[in-house]
Amino acid sequence: MENKIRISKLKDSEYQQIFGVRKPTFEAMLKILEEEFARNHKQGGRPPKLSVLDRLVITLSYYREYRTMAHISFDYGVSKSRISDAVRWVEDTLIKSGTFSLPAKRELSKPDTEIEIVIIDATEQETERPKKNKNNLTLVNINATLLKNN
């Protein structure tokens, strides 16, 4: 219930910053997920630990922030496997709806498709630091030596 109240107070411009999608897209995703949840749980049963809204927020934050499932599970007080199941359910439901999908591999490999490639060198560089030995006097050591002599 906490997420529902907090999300209802968001401005339209904040949806893109927080979730990575605009408000109409978020609402369309939520509607599809709620319809599928209602369809799957007609018979009733035990209430789930994660609401449909929580599942959607978890999935979007998982992709947007690159958080581990362990961190997300800690925040929601559930197991990592429940987070994994929630993410998988949201993905499968949205893809199955046909409203949200990625282009097929064939479409991406067509000759008229323009693909841009960006290469980033993100390798770590070792920082050169002075060796720790008696011969290297730092400014602090020099000042301490001068104070002792005076």
Secondary structure as UniProt FT lines:
FT   HELIX           2..8
FT   HELIX           12..19
FT   HELIX           23..40
FT   TURN            41..43
FT   HELIX           52..65
FT   HELIX           69..76
FT   HELIX           80..97
FT   HELIX           105..108
FT   TURN            111..112
FT   TURN            134..135
FT   HELIX           139..149
//
